[in-house]
Amino acid sequence: MTAHPGPLNLITDVIGLRVGNAQDDTLKSGATVLVADAPFTAGVHVMGGAPGTRETDLLGPDKTVEQVDALTLSGGSAFGLDAASGAADALRRMGRGFAVGGVRVPIVPGAILFDLLNGGDKTWTENPYKALGAAALQDAEPQFALGTCGAGTGATTATLKGGLGSASLVLPGGHTVGALVAVNALGSATVGDGHAFWAAPFEIDAEFGGHGVPTAYTGVQIPVTKLGQHANTTIGIVATDAALSQAQCTRMATAAHDGFARALVPSHTPMDGDLIFAASTGTRPMADPLFDTLMLGHAAATCMARAIARAVYLATSAQGDTLPTWQQKFG
């Protein structure tokens, strides 16, 4: 028996997880929220040189609170951190949160990407990301859109429009692993000037076109504008139903960064804030913790690479775009 995608090929193939998107097409930006039916264990690993985060210190394996209520990914640079506040407000209205006496405090770590120079109207008088975070939380369902939506609405790569991607795997041992990512990289998801994806060796069932592996591997040229603007960062989440501790979630997030390196060239640069959260719903025990942890990390990296390619492949064009979509250039 081999690993295969779940029925949706989305991170929500991990039962109990839901994802919501909200975006403003005039703003060319948005937010994405992952939430579960109950609090879940989470970890994080940062490998980019320019991250923007909220409550990631709380996710350290030595910290007291091991579970969170939701995770947010958002555009908007530092302004986008407010998306987590909007999600937290919505969760509190639902009666969700860490109990402190008679008070419920929703725990919502978040990360942001830079999309302030992507052609959208950023002349707001009031930060729009709190409302976008609340709307994304309210929109959360097992089935959700990919491409130009949510946190990936205004994302770009070195040569093409970026977007929101997801993928999943069900392992032979029965555990499910999924990835969710907003791709706004300094690097490129495709090889040279061609249509082939760096992630092509990991593609399953033509999920990003089935165009095969590239026949030649060329160097990557980074546009001066993308480099000079520091307008980058790829942020993602990997999740599983395996029963993981906070430390084991951190290890899975660390392994999942291999997916960034397989799908984006270059990745983890000083101008990217590359970050991956890991989430465990804890509903399926591990029979062999050492071997299962190894397989979960490998599956998380594979799902992440596929999700990145899907994000770019499924992006759609919009008025005022600064870069073409993959479909416009090669479709």
N, C-alpha and C positions, 0 to 999 in steps of 0.2 A: 504494500500500500504506500502510495506517495502522497506528498502534500498537495493540496488543491485549493483554489479560491473558495471562499464561502459563497452562499447563494446570492448575496448582493455584491460581492467583491468590494466591500466597504468596511471601514473600521467598525461599523455597527453590526457586523456579523458576530462580534463579541456580544452575546446576549445581555441585555440590560442597558446598553449604551445607546444614546441618541445624540444627533448632531443637528444644530440649527445654524442657518446663515441669515445675515441681514446685510444689505448694501445700499449705497446711494450712487446711482449711475452718474449723476452730475458731479458728485464728489470724487468719483472713481476710486472708491474705497469701501471697506466694510469690515465685518467682524464675523467670527465663527466660534461657536461654543460647543464643547463636548460635555454632556451631563449624563448621569446614570440614575437608575431607579433608587439607588441608595448611595451613601458616601463610599468612595473607593480609595484604595491605596495608590500613592503616586510618588514618582521620583523625577529627577531632571538632570540633564547633562548639557553643558554649554561648551561649544568648541569654536565659535566665532569670536572675532576680536572686538565686536561692537554690539553687544546685546542690549536689549531693552526689556526689562522684566518687572513683574510684581509678585511678591510672596514666594520667590524661588528659594530663599534661605530656609523657609519652613519645610521644604522638601528634603533637606539633608537627612541622611540615615541616622544621625544622632539627635534629631529633633523630636519633641514630645508628641505633636499632633501628626499622625501618620496618614490620615485620610482627608480627602478634599471633597467638595460638593460639585465642582465643575472646573474646567480648564478653558481658557480663552486664547484665541489667536486673533490678532487684529492688525489692520493697516494703521496709518496715521502717525508713525513714529511715537514719540513720548505722549502725544495727545491720545493715542489709541489705548494706552493703559487704562483709560477711563471705561473701556468696554467691560472690564472685569467688575467695575463698580455697578454698572447697569445690570449685569448678570447677578451680582450679589443682591441688589435690591429686589429683583424678581424672585430669587430663591427665598429671600426672607419673607416675602408676601405669601409664599407657599408653605411657610413654616419650616423651611430647611435651614440647617446650619449647626455648627458646633455649640453644644449646650454649655452655657456658663451661667449657673444659677437659673434665673428665669428668662435669660436672654439667649436668642439664637444668633450665632455669628457665622454666616456662610463663608467658607474658605474657598477662594477662587483665584488661584495663581494664573498669571497670564504672561504672554509675550507679544511683542510687536515687530512689524517690519516697516521699512521706510518707503512710502509711496507718495510723498508730498510733491514730487516734481514730475508726475506722470501725465500731466495735461488736464487733470480734473480741477474743478473750482474749489479752492481751499480758502476762500475769503469769508468763512463763517464768522458770526458774531458770538456764537456759543458752541463750545466743544460738542460735536455731534456723536462722539463715540459711546458715551454713556447710554444714549437712546438706542444705538445700534447693538450694543451688548445685550440690553434688555430684550430687544426684538429678536435677536438670534436665539436667546434662551427660550423665549416663548415659541419659536419656530421649530424647536428640536424634535426630530422624528428619526426612526430607524433608516428611512430612505431620504436622501438629500442630494442636491445638485453638486456637480463638479465643474471645473473650468473657471469661467469668469463670474465668480460669485463669492460671497462671504469675504473672508480675509484675503482671498486671492483676486478680488475684483480689479484692483489696479496694479497687480504685480507684474514685474518684467524680469527677463533674464538678459544675458549679454546681447543676444541677437533677436529674441522673440518675446512675445507677450507671455507672461507666466500665468499662474492661476492656482486653483485649489484642486488637490488630488487625493485619492484614497485607494487602498487595495487591501486584500486580506488573504490569509492562508489558514487552512485547517490541517494540523499536523497529524502524522500517523498515530500518535499517542492520544489524539482527541482534543488537544488544546487548540484554541483559535487565537490567531494573532492578526491585528490590523494596524494600518498606518493612515494618518491624516496629515496633510502638509500644505502649507501656503508657500509657493515657490516664487521668490523675488531675488534671485541670485545674482551676484556679480558675474559668475561663470555661466557656461552654456550647457543646456540639456541635450544639445545635438552636436554632432561631430563636424567640425569645420564649417563649410558652407552648405553641407548636404542635409538631407532629411532624416538620416538615421540617428536614433537616440543612443546616448552612452549606455542607457539601461537596457538596451535591446537583448543582451544575453539572458536577462531575467524575465522577459515578457511571457505571459501566459494567455493563450486563446486570443491573440491579436488585440489585446486590450488597449494598445496604443498604435493600432494600424497594421501590425504584423508585417512591417517592412524589412525585418531581418537585421542582422548585424552589419555595421559598416565594413566596406571593403578596404578602406584606408583610414588610418588614424592620423589626423593633422593637428598641428598646434592650435591653441585657442587665442584669438585676438580679442582683447577686451576693449570695447569702445571707450574713448577718452572721456566722453560725457558720463558714462556709467561709473567709471573709476573716480573721476573728479568729484562727482556729486555725493559719493558715499551712500548711494540710494539703493541699498541692498538688504539682504537677510532672508534666509529660508528658515521657517519655524514649523515644527511638527509635533505630532503625538503618536506614540505607538501604544497599543493596548492589548490585553490578553485576559482570558478567563482563568488562567492559572493562578493559584494562590501564592502570591509573591509578597515578601516583606518590602519595606521601603528601600532597604539596601539592594534587594534583588531587582526592584523596579529601576533603581539608578543604574545597575549593571545593564539591564535591557536597553535603557535609553542610550547608554554609552555605546553598546554594540550597534544600535540602529544608525549611528552616525556613519557607519560604513556605507549605508544606503545613499547618504548624501554624496560621498566620494565616488560611488559607482555611477551616479546619475548626473552629477554636476561637475564640470571641470573649468576652472579650479573651484574647490569648495573650502570652507573654513578659513577664509582669508581675513586679514585685519580689518577689511571694510564690510564684512558680513557679521551679523549677530547670530550665527547659526546655533540653534537650540532645539532640543527634543525633550518633551515630557514623556513619561511612561506611566501607564495606568493599569491597575489590576482590579478586576471585580471580585476575584478570589473565590469563584464558584466551583472550580475544578482543582482538586489536589494534585500535587506532583508525585508520581510514583518513584522517580529517581531525581532528587533535587539537582544534583550536579549535571547529569546529562540533559535533563529537561531545561535547565537554565541555559545551557549551551545552545540547544535547539531553538529556544525562544528568542535568544539574541540574534541567531542567524536568520530566523524567519522574519524578525522585525526589520533587519537590514534589507532583506530581499523585498518585503512589502514596501518599505520606504522608497527604494529605488524605483519600483514600478509605479508607486503613487506620484512621484515627481514627474515621470514621463507622461502619465495620464493627465496631470494638471496642465502641462504645456500643450499636449495633443488636443485637449478638449476646450481650450480657451477660445472665446469668440470675440469678434471685432466690435468696437464701439467708436462712436464719434470722438475725435480728438486723441486717439491712441498715438503714442510716440513710436511704437514698434508694431510690425505685423504679427499676426497669429501664425502658428504652424500651418493651420488649414489654408490661410491666405497665400502663404509662400510655397507650400508643397502639396496641398490637398487636391 
